[in-house]
Amino acid sequence: MLSISDEEFEKLISEQLDTLPEKYVKGLNNVLITFEDEPTLEQRDELKLHCNQTLFGLYQGIPRTQRSNGYNMIVPDKITIFKNPILYYVHDVASLKEQIRHTLWHEIAHHYGLDHERIHALE
């Protein structure tokens, strides 16, 4: 497993966020982007993940396509990047950066209302 400090991982998230198309990043109003070491059991249960399934990131919130005019005073949407599953998957810093970028794009796409089928088609 690749080893990296939390500070370095957070810096890579910020750097990779800056590489994504500006029009999508600018539209991330009221969205917290953070990281955790692992998904919680509750998150895994909610997503119905099997023990052999890996989760690199998670979007929690109300997608922009589902918001109504009354959408205000709402807690921020949240994008969580899971550090350890990514570190187990990659083999060097270049692939780490690419996986973080890919995971960010995937979760941001959920924020914009895209489902997995549409995300994969765009990729």
N, C-alpha and C positions, 0 to 999 in steps of 0.2 A: 504494500500500500504506500502510495506517495504520502509524504509528510509535509505539512504546511501549517503555520500558526494561524490562529483566528484572525489576527490583524492582516496577515498577507492574503488570506482568503477573502476577507471583506474588501480589501483593496482590489483584488482581481474582479470581484463582482462589480464594483464601481467602474473599473476600466472597461470591462466587457459591456456594461450598460451603455457606455459612451460610444461603442462601436455599432450599436443598433441604429436603424433609421430614426432620425430626429423626430419625424412626424409622429411616430408611435410613442416615443419616450416622452415628448412634450405633453401628450394627452393623458399621462398618468397622474391625474389629479386625485388627491386623497387616497394614494396607494403607498403602503409601507413595503419596502423591499428589505428583507432580513435573511438571516441564515440560522440554521440549527444543526447540531451534529447529526441527528437522526429524526425521522418522523415519529410521532408519538403512537402508542398503541391505538388511541382513539382515532387518529388520522388514518392509520392503516385499516382499521375496522370500517370506518366511514366509507373508504374507497373500495372496500371488499378485496384488499390485496391478500394474496396467498403468501406464505412464509418465504417462498423463493422469488417473489417479485420485488423489484427495486423501485424506489421513488426518489427522483433527483430534485423535484420541485413541486410546489403546491400553490395554486391560486385559491384564495378564500375571499369571497365577496359577492357583490352583485355586478354581473357583467354590464357594460355600458348599454348593450342592446336590450336589457331588461329593466332599465331604470325609467321611472315615470317623472312627471313634473314635480312630484312631491319628494323627490330624492334630495334630502338635505338633512343636516344634523345626524349623519350616519357615521358610525365608526369607520375608519379607513379600511379599504380592501387590503389584503395582505398577500404578498408573494414571498414564499419561504423557499430558499435554496438549501438542500440538505448536503452538508459537507462530506460526511463519511461515505455515503453511497457513491458520490462522485469520485472521491479519492480512491476508493476500491476499484472503480471502473477504469480510470485513466492510467497511463503508464509514464507520462512525462508532463512537463509544464505546458507544452504546446497543446497537448490533448486536453489538459485541465482547463485551459483558457477556452478552447473550443466547446467543451461540454458545458461550462458555465454560461457561455454566450447562447448556446443552443437551448439550455434550460430556461434562461431568462426570456428568450424569444417565445418559447412555448407557453410559459405562464402569462406573459403579456398578451399573447394572442387570446388566451382564455378571458382576460380582462376586457378585450374588445368583442367578446361574444362568440369566438370561434370554437367549434367542438374539435375533438381529436381527428375526425375524418377530414375536416377542412384544413386543419393545421398541417397534417401529413401531405395533403394534396398540394399545398403551397410550398412545402419544403422541397 
